[in-house]
Amino acid sequence: MKTVLIIEDELLIQDLFVTLLEVEGYSVLAAEDGLEGVRLALEHKPDLVLSDLSLPGLNGFQVVEQLLPHGLKVVAVTAHSRAEDLQKIEDAGFSGYLAKPVHPHSFVKSLQPWLS
């Protein structure tokens, strides 16, 4: 069973992601801030980390900076999808990004490139 870590401080969004993934058979971990997210990621080594960019504690860019040396795949989940934002995400070392708002019907399918 594949494990996904969700780092998201908006609890409604976090709950939605957790539910959608669990329904599809994934094991899911969740954190509300960057520090807890990094701790969980290093402890559990999930197959994929989904991280918001605007987080308390450590922001998403600081999260990816901490996790990249450990070989973890981190995908940014963000409402900021202008070209310069996407370039900054790519330059930071994220494996990719998902634009908010996500669509519940296609959310899990959109993660497949990073989970295969």
N, C-alpha and C positions, 0 to 999 in steps of 0.2 A: 504494500500500500504506500503510495506517495504521500509526502507530508508537505503542506504549504503553511508558511508563517505569514500572517497578516499583521502589518504594523500600521494602524489607523486610529487616530484619536477621535474621530466622529463615530460614536458607538452605533448609530443606526446603520451606517455604511459598513462598519466592521461586522455587525451581526448579519447583514445581508450577505457579505462575502463568505462568512463562515457557513451559513446555512446552504448557500448555493454549492459550495465545495463539498460539504458533508453529504448532501443529497446524492452527489455523484460518486461517493465512496472515498473521498480523500480524508486523510487525517489532517486536522487543522489546529494550529497554535495561533494565539492572538495576543497582541500587545497594544497598549494605548499610547506609548511614547517610545522615542528612539532608543533610550538607554535599556529599557526592558526588552525591546525588540532585538537589540544586539546580544543581550544576555541569552535570550531564548534561542537565537540563531546559532550562537557558538556552542550552547549546551546540547541542542537537538540536531543540528546539521540538516535542516529541512531541504527538500528537493528544490524548493523555490521560495523566495521571499518577495512578498508584495509590499511595497512601502510607499506611503503617502510622502510628499515632500515637506509639507508644513506640519511639523510635529513638535511637541514639547520635549525637552531634554536635548536630544540630538535631532537635527533635522534629517530629511531623507538623504541629502548629500553626505552628511557626516556618517550616517548609517552605512551607505555603500562603501565609503572610504574604510570603515572598520571591517567590513565583511569580505571585500574583494581579496585580501591576502589569504583568506581561508577557502577560496575557490567556490564561494556560494553565489548562485545566480540571484540577482536582485532586479526586480522590475519596478519602475516608478509608476505610481498611480496618481495622476495629477489632472487638475483642471487647466493647467497652463500648457497649451499645445501650440503656441506660436513657434515659428521656425527657430528663433533664437533660444527659446526654452528647450526645444527638442535637441538642439545642438549642445546645450549645456548638460542635458541629461546624458547624451551619448559621450561627451568628453569626460564626464564624471566616472564612467565605467559601468553604468547600468546595462543590463542585458537587453533592455527595451523599455517600452512604456505602454500604459493603458490610459486612455483619455477618460476623464470623468465628464459627465455621468456615464457609468457603465450600463450596459443593457443586460438585465437579468437573464434573458433567453440565450444570449451568446457569450456571457461572461466566461464560463468554464471552458467553452470551446476556444475562446481567444487566448487561453493560457497554454494550449497544447504545444505550440512551438517550443516553449521553455520547459515543458514537462516530459517531452518524449526522449 
